[in-house]
Amino acid sequence: MKRRDIEQLKTKPVAELEKLVREAREKLRKLRFDLAAGKVKNVSEIRIVRKGIARMLTYIYADKKKSNNV
């Protein structure tokens, strides 16, 4: 993810972030199957997708925690 993508994640609502997490997990699942089949050329993309999921989940949990403390 590029810096501007990360900045945009901070401003998105939780519902949209959750949708993006579902899509990223599906992409990760597909990449893992393709890796096992020998179709993946860029193996580092799996790591990038995993880190993106972690970032999105971090923003989701931070927003939920912030809304519970208010």
Secondary structure, 3 states (H helix, E strand, C coil): CCHHHHHHHHHCCHHHHHHHHHHHHHHHHHHHHHHHHCCCCCCHHHHHHHHHHHHHHHHHHHHHHHHHHC
